[in-house]
Amino acid sequence: MCAQTDNARFAGWHDRRDPTHVAFYRAAALLWIARRHRWHCEIPAMDIALLHKAR
C-alpha cells in the first residue's frame, strides 16, 4: 500500500479542503485501532478501509 507523504502533492487534494472530511489515517493507524478494539480491519483498496466488530 502506498502512503501519501509528499506534502506538496497533498496540498492540492480536494479532500484536504473538503469540510466534511475530519481526518486521514494511514493503514498502520487503522490496523492499530482495530487491534486495540478487537475489531476486524480490511483494506481492499488504497482509499477504502472497512472496520467492523467481531461477531
C-alpha distance matrix in Angstrom:
0.0 3.8 6.5 9.9 12.4 15.1 17.8 19.8 17.4 16.6 20.4 20.9 18.6 20.9 19.2 19.9 23.6 23.7 25.9 24.6 21.2 21.8 18.6 14.9 12.8 9.6 8.0 10.2 13.1 12.9 12.9 15.8 17.7 17.5 18.9 21.5 22.8 22.5 20.4 18.0 14.4 12.5 9.3 10.1 8.3 6.3 9.8 11.3 11.9 15.1 17.1 20.5 23.3 24.3 27.4
3.8 0.0 3.8 6.7 9.1 11.4 14.3 16.2 13.8 13.4 17.2 17.7 15.9 18.7 17.3 17.7 21.4 22.0 24.4 23.6 20.2 20.9 17.6 13.9 12.4 9.5 9.3 11.5 13.9 14.4 15.1 17.5 19.2 19.7 21.2 23.3 24.9 25.0 23.0 20.9 17.2 15.6 12.1 13.0 10.3 7.2 10.0 12.6 13.7 17.3 19.3 22.9 25.9 27.2 30.4
6.5 3.8 0.0 3.8 6.1 9.0 11.4 13.9 12.0 10.9 14.6 15.8 14.0 16.9 15.3 15.0 18.8 19.8 21.9 21.4 17.8 18.1 14.7 11.0 9.7 6.9 8.2 10.1 11.8 12.9 14.2 16.0 17.5 18.7 20.3 21.9 23.6 24.3 22.4 20.9 17.2 16.3 13.0 14.7 12.1 8.5 10.2 12.9 13.6 17.2 18.9 22.6 25.4 27.2 30.5
9.9 6.7 3.8 0.0 3.8 5.9 7.9 10.2 8.3 7.2 10.9 12.2 10.8 14.1 13.0 12.3 15.9 17.4 19.7 19.8 16.3 16.9 13.7 10.3 10.4 8.7 11.1 12.9 13.8 15.1 17.1 18.5 19.6 21.2 23.0 24.2 25.8 26.9 24.9 23.6 19.9 19.1 15.7 17.2 14.2 10.4 11.0 14.3 15.5 19.2 20.9 24.7 27.6 29.7 33.0
12.4 9.1 6.1 3.8 0.0 3.8 6.0 8.9 8.5 7.7 10.9 13.0 12.6 16.1 15.2 13.6 17.1 19.1 21.1 21.7 18.2 18.2 15.0 11.9 11.9 10.2 12.9 13.8 14.6 16.7 18.5 19.3 20.7 22.7 24.2 25.0 27.0 28.3 26.8 25.8 22.2 21.8 18.7 20.5 17.7 13.9 14.7 17.7 18.5 22.1 23.4 27.1 29.8 31.9 35.3
15.1 11.4 9.0 5.9 3.8 0.0 3.8 5.5 5.6 6.3 8.9 10.8 11.5 15.2 15.2 13.5 16.5 19.0 21.4 22.5 19.2 19.7 16.9 14.2 15.0 13.7 16.5 17.6 18.2 20.2 22.2 23.0 24.2 26.3 27.9 28.7 30.5 31.9 30.3 29.2 25.6 24.9 21.6 23.0 19.8 16.1 16.6 20.0 21.3 25.0 26.5 30.3 33.1 35.3 38.7
17.8 14.3 11.4 7.9 6.0 3.8 0.0 3.8 5.4 4.8 6.1 9.0 10.1 13.6 13.7 11.2 13.8 16.8 18.9 20.4 17.4 17.7 15.3 13.3 14.8 14.5 17.8 18.9 18.8 20.8 23.2 23.7 24.4 26.8 28.6 28.9 30.7 32.5 30.9 30.2 26.6 26.3 23.2 24.7 21.7 17.9 17.6 20.9 22.1 25.7 27.0 30.7 33.5 36.0 39.3
19.8 16.2 13.9 10.2 8.9 5.5 3.8 0.0 3.8 5.5 5.4 7.4 9.7 13.2 14.4 12.2 14.1 17.3 19.9 21.7 19.1 20.0 18.0 16.2 18.0 17.7 20.8 22.2 22.3 24.0 26.5 27.2 27.9 30.1 32.1 32.5 34.1 35.8 34.0 33.1 29.5 28.9 25.5 26.6 23.3 19.6 19.3 22.8 24.5 28.1 29.8 33.5 36.4 39.0 42.2
17.4 13.8 12.0 8.3 8.5 5.6 5.4 3.8 0.0 3.8 5.5 5.9 7.3 11.0 12.3 11.0 13.3 15.9 18.9 20.3 17.7 19.1 17.1 14.9 16.7 16.3 19.0 21.0 21.3 22.5 25.0 26.2 26.8 28.7 30.8 31.6 32.9 34.4 32.3 31.1 27.4 26.3 22.8 23.6 20.1 16.5 16.2 19.9 21.9 25.6 27.6 31.3 34.5 36.9 40.0
16.6 13.4 10.9 7.2 7.7 6.3 4.8 5.5 3.8 0.0 3.8 5.4 5.4 9.0 9.3 7.6 10.4 12.9 15.6 16.9 14.1 15.3 13.4 11.3 13.5 13.7 16.8 18.8 18.5 19.7 22.5 23.5 23.8 25.8 28.1 28.6 29.8 31.5 29.4 28.5 24.8 24.2 20.9 22.0 18.7 15.2 14.2 17.7 19.4 23.0 24.7 28.4 31.5 34.1 37.2
20.4 17.2 14.6 10.9 10.9 8.9 6.1 5.4 5.5 3.8 0.0 3.8 5.7 8.5 9.7 7.2 8.7 12.0 14.5 16.6 14.4 15.6 14.4 13.2 16.0 16.8 20.1 21.9 21.2 22.4 25.5 26.3 26.2 28.4 30.8 31.0 32.1 34.1 32.0 31.4 27.8 27.3 24.2 25.4 22.1 18.6 17.3 20.6 22.3 25.7 27.3 30.9 33.9 36.8 39.8
20.9 17.7 15.8 12.2 13.0 10.8 9.0 7.4 5.9 5.4 3.8 0.0 3.8 6.4 8.8 7.7 8.6 11.4 14.7 16.5 14.8 16.8 16.0 14.8 17.7 18.5 21.4 23.7 23.2 23.9 26.9 28.2 28.0 29.8 32.5 32.9 33.7 35.5 33.1 32.2 28.6 27.7 24.4 25.0 21.5 18.3 16.8 20.2 22.5 25.8 27.9 31.4 34.7 37.5 40.3
18.6 15.9 14.0 10.8 12.6 11.5 10.1 9.7 7.3 5.4 5.7 3.8 0.0 3.8 5.5 5.5 7.3 9.1 12.6 13.7 11.8 14.2 13.4 12.0 14.9 16.0 18.7 21.3 20.7 21.0 24.1 25.6 25.1 26.8 29.6 30.2 30.7 32.4 29.8 28.8 25.3 24.3 21.1 21.6 18.3 15.3 13.3 16.6 18.9 22.2 24.4 27.8 31.2 34.0 36.8
20.9 18.7 16.9 14.1 16.1 15.2 13.6 13.2 11.0 9.0 8.5 6.4 3.8 0.0 3.8 5.4 5.5 6.3 10.1 11.2 10.2 13.2 13.4 12.8 16.2 17.9 20.4 23.2 22.2 22.0 25.4 26.9 25.9 27.4 30.6 30.9 31.0 32.8 30.0 29.2 25.8 24.9 21.9 22.3 19.2 16.7 14.1 16.8 19.2 22.1 24.3 27.5 30.9 33.9 36.4
19.2 17.3 15.3 13.0 15.2 15.2 13.7 14.4 12.3 9.3 9.7 8.8 5.5 3.8 0.0 3.8 5.4 4.9 8.2 8.5 6.7 9.7 9.8 9.4 12.9 15.0 17.4 20.3 19.0 18.6 22.0 23.5 22.3 23.8 27.0 27.3 27.3 29.1 26.4 25.7 22.5 21.8 19.1 20.0 17.2 14.8 11.7 14.1 16.1 18.8 20.8 24.0 27.2 30.4 32.9
19.9 17.7 15.0 12.3 13.6 13.5 11.2 12.2 11.0 7.6 7.2 7.7 5.5 5.4 3.8 0.0 3.8 5.6 8.1 9.5 7.3 9.1 8.8 8.8 12.4 14.6 17.6 19.9 18.4 18.7 22.2 23.1 22.1 24.1 27.1 27.0 27.4 29.6 27.2 26.9 23.6 23.4 20.8 22.1 19.3 16.5 13.9 16.3 17.8 20.7 22.1 25.4 28.5 31.6 34.4
23.6 21.4 18.8 15.9 17.1 16.5 13.8 14.1 13.3 10.4 8.7 8.6 7.3 5.5 5.4 3.8 0.0 3.8 6.2 8.8 8.2 10.2 11.2 12.1 15.8 18.3 21.3 23.6 21.8 22.0 25.6 26.4 25.1 27.1 30.2 29.9 30.0 32.4 30.0 29.8 26.7 26.5 24.0 25.2 22.4 19.8 16.9 19.2 20.8 23.4 24.8 27.9 30.8 34.2 36.7
23.7 22.0 19.8 17.4 19.1 19.0 16.8 17.3 15.9 12.9 12.0 11.4 9.1 6.3 4.9 5.6 3.8 0.0 3.8 5.5 5.8 8.8 10.6 11.9 15.6 18.4 21.0 23.6 21.6 21.1 24.8 25.9 24.1 25.8 29.2 28.9 28.5 30.8 28.2 28.0 25.2 24.9 22.7 23.7 21.3 19.2 15.9 17.6 19.1 21.3 22.8 25.6 28.6 32.0 34.3
25.9 24.4 21.9 19.7 21.1 21.4 18.9 19.9 18.9 15.6 14.5 14.7 12.6 10.1 8.2 8.1 6.2 3.8 0.0 3.8 5.5 7.2 10.2 12.5 16.2 19.4 22.1 24.3 21.8 21.4 25.1 25.7 23.6 25.5 28.8 28.1 27.5 30.1 27.7 28.1 25.6 25.9 24.1 25.5 23.5 21.5 18.1 19.2 20.1 21.8 22.7 25.2 27.9 31.5 33.7
24.6 23.6 21.4 19.8 21.7 22.5 20.4 21.7 20.3 16.9 16.6 16.5 13.7 11.2 8.5 9.5 8.8 5.5 3.8 0.0 3.8 6.3 9.4 11.7 15.0 18.4 20.5 22.9 20.4 19.4 23.1 23.9 21.5 23.0 26.5 26.0 25.1 27.4 24.8 25.1 22.8 23.0 21.6 22.9 21.3 19.8 16.1 16.6 17.4 18.7 19.6 21.9 24.7 28.3 30.3
21.2 20.2 17.8 16.3 18.2 19.2 17.4 19.1 17.7 14.1 14.4 14.8 11.8 10.2 6.7 7.3 8.2 5.8 5.5 3.8 0.0 3.8 5.9 7.9 11.3 14.6 16.9 19.3 16.9 16.1 19.9 20.7 18.6 20.3 23.7 23.3 22.8 25.1 22.6 22.7 20.1 20.5 18.8 20.4 18.7 16.8 13.4 14.2 14.7 16.6 17.5 20.2 23.0 26.5 28.9
21.8 20.9 18.1 16.9 18.2 19.7 17.7 20.0 19.1 15.3 15.6 16.8 14.2 13.2 9.7 9.1 10.2 8.8 7.2 6.3 3.8 0.0 3.8 7.2 10.2 13.9 16.4 18.1 15.2 14.8 18.6 18.8 16.5 18.7 21.8 20.9 20.6 23.3 21.2 21.9 19.6 20.6 19.3 21.5 20.1 18.2 15.1 15.6 15.3 16.8 17.0 19.6 22.0 25.5 28.1
18.6 17.6 14.7 13.7 15.0 16.9 15.3 18.0 17.1 13.4 14.4 16.0 13.4 13.4 9.8 8.8 11.2 10.6 10.2 9.4 5.9 3.8 0.0 3.8 6.6 10.2 13.0 14.5 11.8 11.8 15.6 15.8 14.1 16.5 19.4 18.8 19.0 21.6 19.6 20.1 17.4 18.4 16.9 19.4 18.0 15.7 13.1 13.9 13.3 15.4 15.6 18.6 21.1 24.4 27.3
14.9 13.9 11.0 10.3 11.9 14.2 13.3 16.2 14.9 11.3 13.2 14.8 12.0 12.8 9.4 8.8 12.1 11.9 12.5 11.7 7.9 7.2 3.8 0.0 3.8 6.9 9.9 11.8 9.8 10.0 13.6 14.4 13.4 15.6 18.4 18.4 19.0 21.1 19.0 18.8 15.7 16.3 14.2 16.7 15.0 12.3 10.2 11.5 11.3 14.0 14.7 18.2 20.9 23.9 27.0
12.8 12.4 9.7 10.4 11.9 15.0 14.8 18.0 16.7 13.5 16.0 17.7 14.9 16.2 12.9 12.4 15.8 15.6 16.2 15.0 11.3 10.2 6.6 3.8 0.0 3.8 6.5 8.1 6.1 6.6 10.0 10.8 10.3 12.4 15.0 15.3 16.3 18.1 16.2 16.0 12.8 13.7 11.9 14.9 13.8 11.3 10.1 10.8 9.6 12.3 12.6 16.2 18.7 21.4 24.7
9.6 9.5 6.9 8.7 10.2 13.7 14.5 17.7 16.3 13.7 16.8 18.5 16.0 17.9 15.0 14.6 18.3 18.4 19.4 18.4 14.6 13.9 10.2 6.9 3.8 0.0 3.8 5.4 5.3 6.5 8.8 10.0 10.9 12.6 14.5 15.5 17.1 18.3 16.6 15.8 12.4 12.9 10.8 13.8 12.6 9.8 10.0 11.0 10.0 13.0 13.5 17.2 19.7 21.8 25.3
8.0 9.3 8.2 11.1 12.9 16.5 17.8 20.8 19.0 16.8 20.1 21.4 18.7 20.4 17.4 17.6 21.3 21.0 22.1 20.5 16.9 16.4 13.0 9.9 6.5 3.8 0.0 3.8 5.4 5.2 6.2 8.6 9.9 10.6 12.3 14.2 15.6 16.1 14.3 12.9 9.4 9.6 7.7 11.0 10.6 8.7 9.7 9.8 8.1 10.9 11.5 15.0 17.5 19.2 22.6
10.2 11.5 10.1 12.9 13.8 17.6 18.9 22.2 21.0 18.8 21.9 23.7 21.3 23.2 20.3 19.9 23.6 23.6 24.3 22.9 19.3 18.1 14.5 11.8 8.1 5.4 3.8 0.0 3.8 5.5 5.1 6.2 8.7 9.9 10.6 12.2 14.4 15.0 14.1 13.3 10.5 11.7 10.6 14.1 14.1 12.4 13.5 13.5 11.3 13.4 13.0 16.2 18.0 19.3 23.0
13.1 13.9 11.8 13.8 14.6 18.2 18.8 22.3 21.3 18.5 21.2 23.2 20.7 22.2 19.0 18.4 21.8 21.6 21.8 20.4 16.9 15.2 11.8 9.8 6.1 5.3 5.4 3.8 0.0 3.8 5.4 5.0 6.2 8.6 9.9 10.4 12.5 14.0 13.1 13.2 10.6 12.6 12.0 15.7 15.6 13.8 13.9 13.7 11.2 12.9 11.9 15.1 16.7 18.7 22.3
12.9 14.4 12.9 15.1 16.7 20.2 20.8 24.0 22.5 19.7 22.4 23.9 21.0 22.0 18.6 18.7 22.0 21.1 21.4 19.4 16.1 14.8 11.8 10.0 6.6 6.5 5.2 5.5 3.8 0.0 3.8 5.4 5.1 6.2 8.7 9.8 10.8 11.9 10.2 9.9 7.2 9.3 9.2 12.9 13.5 12.4 12.2 11.0 7.9 9.2 8.2 11.4 13.4 15.5 19.1
12.9 15.1 14.2 17.1 18.5 22.2 23.2 26.5 25.0 22.5 25.5 26.9 24.1 25.4 22.0 22.2 25.6 24.8 25.1 23.1 19.9 18.6 15.6 13.6 10.0 8.8 6.2 5.1 5.4 3.8 0.0 3.8 5.5 5.1 6.2 8.6 10.1 10.2 9.0 8.4 6.1 8.6 9.3 13.0 14.3 13.7 14.4 12.9 9.7 10.3 8.9 11.6 13.0 14.2 17.9
15.8 17.5 16.0 18.5 19.3 23.0 23.7 27.2 26.2 23.5 26.3 28.2 25.6 26.9 23.5 23.1 26.4 25.9 25.7 23.9 20.7 18.8 15.8 14.4 10.8 10.0 8.6 6.2 5.0 5.4 3.8 0.0 3.8 5.4 5.2 6.1 8.7 9.7 9.8 10.5 9.2 12.2 13.0 16.8 17.8 16.9 17.3 16.1 12.8 13.3 11.2 13.4 14.0 15.3 19.1
17.7 19.2 17.5 19.6 20.7 24.2 24.4 27.9 26.8 23.8 26.2 28.0 25.1 25.9 22.3 22.1 25.1 24.1 23.6 21.5 18.6 16.5 14.1 13.4 10.3 10.9 9.9 8.7 6.2 5.1 5.5 3.8 0.0 3.8 5.5 5.1 6.3 8.4 8.0 9.6 8.8 12.1 13.3 17.0 18.2 17.5 17.0 15.4 11.9 11.8 9.1 11.0 11.6 13.7 17.3
17.5 19.7 18.7 21.2 22.7 26.3 26.8 30.1 28.7 25.8 28.4 29.8 26.8 27.4 23.8 24.1 27.1 25.8 25.5 23.0 20.3 18.7 16.5 15.6 12.4 12.6 10.6 9.9 8.6 6.2 5.1 5.4 3.8 0.0 3.8 5.5 5.3 5.7 4.6 5.9 5.9 9.6 11.7 15.2 17.1 17.2 17.0 14.7 10.9 9.9 6.8 8.2 8.6 10.2 14.0
18.9 21.2 20.3 23.0 24.2 27.9 28.6 32.1 30.8 28.1 30.8 32.5 29.6 30.6 27.0 27.1 30.2 29.2 28.8 26.5 23.7 21.8 19.4 18.4 15.0 14.5 12.3 10.6 9.9 8.7 6.2 5.2 5.5 3.8 0.0 3.8 5.5 4.9 6.1 7.6 8.4 11.9 14.1 17.6 19.6 19.6 20.0 17.9 14.2 13.3 10.4 11.1 10.6 11.1 14.8
21.5 23.3 21.9 24.2 25.0 28.7 28.9 32.5 31.6 28.6 31.0 32.9 30.2 30.9 27.3 27.0 29.9 28.9 28.1 26.0 23.3 20.9 18.8 18.4 15.3 15.5 14.2 12.2 10.4 9.8 8.6 6.1 5.1 5.5 3.8 0.0 3.8 5.7 7.7 10.4 11.2 14.9 16.9 20.5 22.2 21.9 21.8 19.8 16.1 15.2 12.0 12.5 11.5 12.6 16.1
22.8 24.9 23.6 25.8 27.0 30.5 30.7 34.1 32.9 29.8 32.1 33.7 30.7 31.0 27.3 27.4 30.0 28.5 27.5 25.1 22.8 20.6 19.0 19.0 16.3 17.1 15.6 14.4 12.5 10.8 10.1 8.7 6.3 5.3 5.5 3.8 0.0 3.8 5.4 8.9 10.6 14.3 16.8 20.1 22.2 22.3 21.7 19.3 15.6 13.9 10.2 9.8 8.2 9.8 13.0
22.5 25.0 24.3 26.9 28.3 31.9 32.5 35.8 34.4 31.5 34.1 35.5 32.4 32.8 29.1 29.6 32.4 30.8 30.1 27.4 25.1 23.3 21.6 21.1 18.1 18.3 16.1 15.0 14.0 11.9 10.2 9.7 8.4 5.7 4.9 5.7 3.8 0.0 3.8 6.8 9.5 13.0 16.1 19.1 21.6 22.3 22.2 19.5 15.7 13.6 10.1 9.1 7.1 7.2 10.6
20.4 23.0 22.4 24.9 26.8 30.3 30.9 34.0 32.3 29.4 32.0 33.1 29.8 30.0 26.4 27.2 30.0 28.2 27.7 24.8 22.6 21.2 19.6 19.0 16.2 16.6 14.3 14.1 13.1 10.2 9.0 9.8 8.0 4.6 6.1 7.7 5.4 3.8 0.0 3.8 6.4 9.9 13.0 15.9 18.5 19.4 19.1 16.1 12.4 9.9 6.5 5.5 4.5 5.7 9.4
18.0 20.9 20.9 23.6 25.8 29.2 30.2 33.1 31.1 28.5 31.4 32.2 28.8 29.2 25.7 26.9 29.8 28.0 28.1 25.1 22.7 21.9 20.1 18.8 16.0 15.8 12.9 13.3 13.2 9.9 8.4 10.5 9.6 5.9 7.6 10.4 8.9 6.8 3.8 0.0 3.8 6.6 10.1 12.6 15.6 17.0 17.0 13.9 10.4 8.0 5.6 5.3 6.2 6.4 9.9
14.4 17.2 17.2 19.9 22.2 25.6 26.6 29.5 27.4 24.8 27.8 28.6 25.3 25.8 22.5 23.6 26.7 25.2 25.6 22.8 20.1 19.6 17.4 15.7 12.8 12.4 9.4 10.5 10.6 7.2 6.1 9.2 8.8 5.9 8.4 11.2 10.6 9.5 6.4 3.8 0.0 3.8 6.6 9.7 12.2 13.3 13.4 10.6 7.0 5.7 4.6 6.7 9.0 10.1 13.4
12.5 15.6 16.3 19.1 21.8 24.9 26.3 28.9 26.3 24.2 27.3 27.7 24.3 24.9 21.8 23.4 26.5 24.9 25.9 23.0 20.5 20.6 18.4 16.3 13.7 12.9 9.6 11.7 12.6 9.3 8.6 12.2 12.1 9.6 11.9 14.9 14.3 13.0 9.9 6.6 3.8 0.0 3.8 6.1 9.1 10.9 11.5 8.5 5.9 5.1 6.5 8.7 11.6 12.4 15.1
9.3 12.1 13.0 15.7 18.7 21.6 23.2 25.5 22.8 20.9 24.2 24.4 21.1 21.9 19.1 20.8 24.0 22.7 24.1 21.6 18.8 19.3 16.9 14.2 11.9 10.8 7.7 10.6 12.0 9.2 9.3 13.0 13.3 11.7 14.1 16.9 16.8 16.1 13.0 10.1 6.6 3.8 0.0 3.8 5.6 7.1 8.1 5.9 4.5 6.3 8.7 11.7 14.9 16.0 18.8
10.1 13.0 14.7 17.2 20.5 23.0 24.7 26.6 23.6 22.0 25.4 25.0 21.6 22.3 20.0 22.1 25.2 23.7 25.5 22.9 20.4 21.5 19.4 16.7 14.9 13.8 11.0 14.1 15.7 12.9 13.0 16.8 17.0 15.2 17.6 20.5 20.1 19.1 15.9 12.6 9.7 6.1 3.8 0.0 3.8 7.1 8.4 6.3 6.8 8.1 11.3 13.8 17.1 17.9 20.2
8.3 10.3 12.1 14.2 17.7 19.8 21.7 23.3 20.1 18.7 22.1 21.5 18.3 19.2 17.2 19.3 22.4 21.3 23.5 21.3 18.7 20.1 18.0 15.0 13.8 12.6 10.6 14.1 15.6 13.5 14.3 17.8 18.2 17.1 19.6 22.2 22.2 21.6 18.5 15.6 12.2 9.1 5.6 3.8 0.0 3.8 5.5 5.2 7.4 10.1 13.4 16.4 19.9 21.1 23.5
6.3 7.2 8.5 10.4 13.9 16.1 17.9 19.6 16.5 15.2 18.6 18.3 15.3 16.7 14.8 16.5 19.8 19.2 21.5 19.8 16.8 18.2 15.7 12.3 11.3 9.8 8.7 12.4 13.8 12.4 13.7 16.9 17.5 17.2 19.6 21.9 22.3 22.3 19.4 17.0 13.3 10.9 7.1 7.1 3.8 0.0 3.8 5.8 8.0 11.5 14.4 17.9 21.3 22.9 25.7
9.8 10.0 10.2 11.0 14.7 16.6 17.6 19.3 16.2 14.2 17.3 16.8 13.3 14.1 11.7 13.9 16.9 15.9 18.1 16.1 13.4 15.1 13.1 10.2 10.1 10.0 9.7 13.5 13.9 12.2 14.4 17.3 17.0 17.0 20.0 21.8 21.7 22.2 19.1 17.0 13.4 11.5 8.1 8.4 5.5 3.8 0.0 3.8 6.8 10.3 13.4 16.8 20.4 22.5 25.1
11.3 12.6 12.9 14.3 17.7 20.0 20.9 22.8 19.9 17.7 20.6 20.2 16.6 16.8 14.1 16.3 19.2 17.6 19.2 16.6 14.2 15.6 13.9 11.5 10.8 11.0 9.8 13.5 13.7 11.0 12.9 16.1 15.4 14.7 17.9 19.8 19.3 19.5 16.1 13.9 10.6 8.5 5.9 6.3 5.2 5.8 3.8 0.0 3.8 6.7 10.1 13.3 17.0 19.1 21.5
11.9 13.7 13.6 15.5 18.5 21.3 22.1 24.5 21.9 19.4 22.3 22.5 18.9 19.2 16.1 17.8 20.8 19.1 20.1 17.4 14.7 15.3 13.3 11.3 9.6 10.0 8.1 11.3 11.2 7.9 9.7 12.8 11.9 10.9 14.2 16.1 15.6 15.7 12.4 10.4 7.0 5.9 4.5 6.8 7.4 8.0 6.8 3.8 0.0 3.8 6.6 10.1 13.6 15.7 18.4
15.1 17.3 17.2 19.2 22.1 25.0 25.7 28.1 25.6 23.0 25.7 25.8 22.2 22.1 18.8 20.7 23.4 21.3 21.8 18.7 16.6 16.8 15.4 14.0 12.3 13.0 10.9 13.4 12.9 9.2 10.3 13.3 11.8 9.9 13.3 15.2 13.9 13.6 9.9 8.0 5.7 5.1 6.3 8.1 10.1 11.5 10.3 6.7 3.8 0.0 3.8 6.6 10.3 12.4 14.9
17.1 19.3 18.9 20.9 23.4 26.5 27.0 29.8 27.6 24.7 27.3 27.9 24.4 24.3 20.8 22.1 24.8 22.8 22.7 19.6 17.5 17.0 15.6 14.7 12.6 13.5 11.5 13.0 11.9 8.2 8.9 11.2 9.1 6.8 10.4 12.0 10.2 10.1 6.5 5.6 4.6 6.5 8.7 11.3 13.4 14.4 13.4 10.1 6.6 3.8 0.0 3.8 7.1 9.7 12.5
20.5 22.9 22.6 24.7 27.1 30.3 30.7 33.5 31.3 28.4 30.9 31.4 27.8 27.5 24.0 25.4 27.9 25.6 25.2 21.9 20.2 19.6 18.6 18.2 16.2 17.2 15.0 16.2 15.1 11.4 11.6 13.4 11.0 8.2 11.1 12.5 9.8 9.1 5.5 5.3 6.7 8.7 11.7 13.8 16.4 17.9 16.8 13.3 10.1 6.6 3.8 0.0 3.8 6.5 9.0
23.3 25.9 25.4 27.6 29.8 33.1 33.5 36.4 34.5 31.5 33.9 34.7 31.2 30.9 27.2 28.5 30.8 28.6 27.9 24.7 23.0 22.0 21.1 20.9 18.7 19.7 17.5 18.0 16.7 13.4 13.0 14.0 11.6 8.6 10.6 11.5 8.2 7.1 4.5 6.2 9.0 11.6 14.9 17.1 19.9 21.3 20.4 17.0 13.6 10.3 7.1 3.8 0.0 3.8 6.3
24.3 27.2 27.2 29.7 31.9 35.3 36.0 39.0 36.9 34.1 36.8 37.5 34.0 33.9 30.4 31.6 34.2 32.0 31.5 28.3 26.5 25.5 24.4 23.9 21.4 21.8 19.2 19.3 18.7 15.5 14.2 15.3 13.7 10.2 11.1 12.6 9.8 7.2 5.7 6.4 10.1 12.4 16.0 17.9 21.1 22.9 22.5 19.1 15.7 12.4 9.7 6.5 3.8 0.0 3.8
27.4 30.4 30.5 33.0 35.3 38.7 39.3 42.2 40.0 37.2 39.8 40.3 36.8 36.4 32.9 34.4 36.7 34.3 33.7 30.3 28.9 28.1 27.3 27.0 24.7 25.3 22.6 23.0 22.3 19.1 17.9 19.1 17.3 14.0 14.8 16.1 13.0 10.6 9.4 9.9 13.4 15.1 18.8 20.2 23.5 25.7 25.1 21.5 18.4 14.9 12.5 9.0 6.3 3.8 0.0
